[in-house]
């Protein structure tokens, strides 16, 4: 599939973004680590914090990355931004409904979820850096693909109240974002597609997941 921009332009956008928002990247990673810790503390506000954190990330990507930077080389980013903002607003709604409950249990689903979270937090940008990316062009949390992987990871840590409609937009982005792996050599994005498939299988099977009440 052809894109309306070159690989050089693609990574120039990341460079401009990273330079402009620094040190937000490290703040996001720190908040992600805090979210993992809160799952194990079982504080009353843990679910609110994690849901709000996910909502903030998706709103940030839609408004700051897509609208602020990616639209300079790809007008489709306006549509992408709307999708991310919509997902962020979904999380805000779920934060008030308190439908998302995160917990640790000794189940394969949970261990996979933790791996996906760690992949989005640390492994994804580390692979990019080791494959030759400069710090200024490294893709990390707060950008679409690692955030999508991390989001699916947190989804895997939820209980049976998980509202299935939250899977739709991240799954759509997993399909769109995989083109980056094919066209631009961002091979970590293949994991995003795999993560989407596994999360959908676990969270949609049987009657374990009720439909959302709009």
C-alpha positions as CSV (number, residue, x, y, z in Angstrom):
1,X,0.0,0.0,0.0
2,X,1.4,3.4,-1.1
3,X,1.5,6.2,1.4
4,X,1.3,10.0,0.7
5,X,4.7,10.6,2.4
6,X,8.2,9.2,2.4
7,X,10.0,7.2,5.1
8,X,12.1,10.3,5.8
9,X,9.0,12.5,6.3
10,X,7.5,9.8,8.5
11,X,10.4,9.8,11.0
12,X,10.8,13.6,10.7
13,X,7.4,13.9,12.3
14,X,8.5,11.8,15.2
15,X,11.6,13.9,15.6
16,X,9.6,17.1,15.7
17,X,7.1,15.6,18.1
18,X,9.8,14.2,20.5
19,X,11.7,17.5,20.5
20,X,8.6,19.5,21.2
21,X,7.0,17.5,24.0
22,X,10.1,16.4,25.9
23,X,10.2,15.2,28.7
24,X,6.6,14.1,28.4
25,X,7.7,10.7,27.1
26,X,9.4,9.8,30.4
27,X,6.4,11.2,32.4
28,X,4.1,8.8,30.4
29,X,6.4,5.9,31.1
30,X,6.5,6.8,34.8
31,X,2.7,7.0,35.0
32,X,2.5,3.6,33.2
33,X,4.7,2.0,35.9
34,X,2.6,3.7,38.6
35,X,-0.5,2.2,37.0
36,X,1.0,-1.3,37.2
37,X,1.9,-0.7,40.9
38,X,-1.6,0.5,41.7
39,X,-3.1,-2.8,40.4
40,X,-1.3,-4.6,43.2
41,X,-2.0,-2.1,45.9
42,X,-5.8,-2.5,45.5
43,X,-6.5,1.1,46.3
44,X,-10.1,2.3,45.8
45,X,-8.9,4.9,43.3
46,X,-6.7,2.4,41.2
47,X,-9.4,1.7,38.6
48,X,-10.1,5.4,38.2
49,X,-6.4,6.3,37.8
50,X,-5.7,3.5,35.2
51,X,-8.9,4.3,33.2
52,X,-8.1,8.0,33.3
53,X,-4.5,7.5,32.4
54,X,-5.6,5.5,29.3
55,X,-8.1,8.1,28.4
56,X,-5.5,10.9,28.7
57,X,-3.1,9.0,26.4
58,X,-5.7,8.5,23.7
59,X,-6.8,12.1,23.9
60,X,-3.2,13.3,23.8
61,X,-2.4,11.3,20.7
62,X,-5.5,12.5,18.9
63,X,-5.0,16.2,19.7
64,X,-1.3,16.6,20.1
65,X,0.3,14.0,17.8
66,X,-2.2,13.5,15.0
67,X,-3.7,17.0,14.8
68,X,-0.5,18.8,15.8
69,X,2.1,16.9,13.9
70,X,1.0,14.0,11.7
71,X,-1.4,16.1,9.7
72,X,1.6,18.0,8.2
73,X,2.4,15.0,6.0
74,X,-0.9,13.0,5.9
75,X,-4.4,14.6,5.9
76,X,-5.9,11.3,6.9
77,X,-4.4,12.1,10.3
78,X,-7.5,14.3,10.9
79,X,-9.6,11.2,10.8
80,X,-7.1,9.2,12.9
81,X,-7.1,12.0,15.4
82,X,-10.9,11.9,15.7
83,X,-10.8,8.1,16.3
84,X,-8.2,8.6,19.1
85,X,-10.1,11.4,20.7
86,X,-13.3,9.3,20.6
87,X,-11.6,6.4,22.3
88,X,-10.2,8.8,24.9
89,X,-13.8,10.1,25.6
90,X,-14.9,6.5,25.9
91,X,-12.4,5.9,28.7
92,X,-13.6,9.1,30.4
93,X,-17.1,7.8,30.3
94,X,-16.1,4.4,31.7
95,X,-14.1,6.2,34.5
96,X,-17.4,7.7,35.7
97,X,-19.4,4.5,35.2
98,X,-16.6,2.5,36.9
99,X,-17.0,-0.5,34.6
100,X,-13.3,-1.1,34.3
101,X,-11.8,-3.1,37.1
102,X,-8.2,-4.2,36.9
103,X,-6.7,-7.0,39.1
104,X,-3.9,-9.5,39.2
105,X,-4.8,-13.2,39.1
106,X,-2.6,-16.2,38.2
107,X,-4.1,-16.8,34.8
108,X,-2.5,-17.0,31.3
109,X,-4.6,-14.0,30.2
110,X,-3.2,-11.9,33.0
111,X,0.4,-12.8,32.3
112,X,-0.1,-12.0,28.6
113,X,-1.6,-8.7,29.6
114,X,1.5,-7.8,31.7
115,X,3.8,-8.7,28.8
116,X,1.8,-6.4,26.4
117,X,2.0,-3.6,29.0
118,X,5.7,-4.0,29.4
119,X,6.1,-4.2,25.6
120,X,4.3,-0.9,25.1
121,X,6.1,0.8,28.0
122,X,9.7,-0.4,27.6
123,X,10.4,-3.1,25.0
124,X,8.8,-1.3,22.0
125,X,11.0,1.9,22.2
126,X,14.0,-0.2,23.2
127,X,13.8,-2.3,20.1
128,X,13.5,0.8,17.9
129,X,16.6,2.3,19.6
130,X,18.6,-0.9,19.2
131,X,17.6,-1.1,15.5
132,X,19.3,2.3,15.0
133,X,16.7,4.9,15.7
134,X,18.0,8.1,17.3
135,X,16.5,9.2,20.6
136,X,14.7,12.0,18.8
137,X,13.0,9.5,16.4
138,X,12.3,6.7,18.9
139,X,8.6,5.8,19.1
140,X,7.5,5.5,22.7
141,X,4.4,5.7,24.9
142,X,2.3,8.7,24.0
143,X,2.5,7.8,20.4
144,X,-0.1,5.6,18.7
145,X,1.3,2.1,18.3
146,X,3.0,1.5,21.7
147,X,0.0,3.1,23.4
148,X,-2.3,0.7,21.6
149,X,-0.3,-2.3,22.7
150,X,-0.3,-1.1,26.3
151,X,-4.0,-0.5,26.1
152,X,-4.7,-4.0,25.0
153,X,-2.5,-5.2,27.8
154,X,-4.6,-3.4,30.4
155,X,-7.7,-4.7,28.8
156,X,-6.4,-8.2,29.5
157,X,-6.2,-7.4,33.2
158,X,-10.0,-6.5,33.5
159,X,-12.7,-8.6,34.9
160,X,-16.0,-9.8,33.3
161,X,-17.5,-6.3,33.4
162,X,-15.3,-5.3,30.5
163,X,-17.4,-3.3,27.9
164,X,-16.6,-4.8,24.5
165,X,-17.0,-1.7,22.4
166,X,-13.7,-0.4,23.8
167,X,-12.0,-3.0,21.6
168,X,-13.2,-1.5,18.3
169,X,-11.0,1.6,17.8
170,X,-7.8,0.0,19.1
171,X,-8.4,-3.0,16.8
172,X,-8.9,-0.7,13.8
173,X,-5.7,1.1,14.6
174,X,-3.8,-2.2,15.0
175,X,-4.8,-2.9,11.4
176,X,-3.9,0.5,10.1
177,X,-0.7,0.8,12.1
178,X,0.6,-2.5,10.9
179,X,1.3,-0.9,7.5
180,X,4.1,1.0,9.3
181,X,5.8,-2.3,9.9
182,X,5.5,-3.3,6.3
183,X,6.3,0.1,4.7
184,X,8.8,1.7,7.1
185,X,10.5,-1.2,9.0
186,X,8.8,-0.5,12.4
187,X,8.8,-4.3,13.1
188,X,7.5,-3.8,16.6
189,X,4.1,-3.1,15.1
190,X,3.6,-6.7,14.1
191,X,3.3,-7.3,17.8
192,X,0.5,-4.8,17.9
193,X,-1.6,-6.8,15.5
194,X,-0.8,-10.0,17.4
195,X,-1.8,-8.3,20.6
196,X,-5.1,-7.2,19.1
197,X,-5.9,-10.7,17.9
198,X,-5.2,-12.3,21.3
199,X,-7.1,-9.6,23.3
200,X,-10.1,-10.0,21.1
201,X,-10.1,-13.7,21.4
202,X,-9.8,-13.6,25.2
203,X,-12.2,-10.7,25.8
204,X,-15.0,-11.7,23.4
205,X,-15.2,-15.4,23.8
206,X,-18.3,-16.9,25.4
207,X,-20.6,-14.7,27.5
208,X,-17.8,-13.4,29.7
209,X,-18.1,-9.9,28.3
210,X,-21.4,-8.1,28.5
211,X,-22.4,-5.4,25.9
212,X,-22.1,-1.8,27.0
213,X,-25.1,0.0,28.1
214,X,-25.1,3.3,26.1
